[in-house]
Amino acid sequence: MKKNRISKNWINKQRRDIFVRKSQVDGYRARSAYKLIEINEKFKIFKNGISVIDLGAAPGSWSQYTAKIVKSGRLVSVDLKEMEKIENTLQIKGDFTEKEQQNKIKELFRTKVDVVLSDMAVNTTGIKNIDAIYTGELCKEAMLFAKEVLVKEGRFVAKIFLGTSFNEIVAEAKTIFKEVKVFKPKSSRKESKESFIICKILR
């Protein structure tokens, strides 16, 4: 009974959510597209012709938005799940944290890349601190990968949850990048603990 009530609440919330409705009108696969749109408008992450890696890409709304901007560049989308095709993207289905998959990604680029995105998060347990720690680990893995593959002027954007590992991740980012900001987009739900870390220029 309780489960039914929770799913009903979720459905009602989705119906009322302006960004869910907007994504349906604009043709995005998920409302999360608007988080990246806000980040790009504020921090100027993308331009035409650049190379981008999108980690944790499914269902693909970040890649949809990015592909529209980078056009003649190269966009590689990576996720554990199968994704419907997106024009102007190359897709890898696999676990990004495995070395073999990381090598596959690197092979798709002849040179270093301009941007690494990570909207990766673990399936939530409902225990906020545990979710924050696990998602924090994914963020750290993505950041270390970004350090390897980014050009000097590169940008890194990743989901991060408020919790015990938050300060540690921000501190680590500051040892790798010259500019580090934390931002919570308006399209991020108020009750959500998520923010995004935006990093620019490798040290």
Summary of the structure (lengths in Angstrom):
residues: 203
radius of gyration: 16.6
end to end distance: 53.9
largest distance: 54.6
contacts: 643
relative contact order: 0.13
helix: 43%
strand: 24%
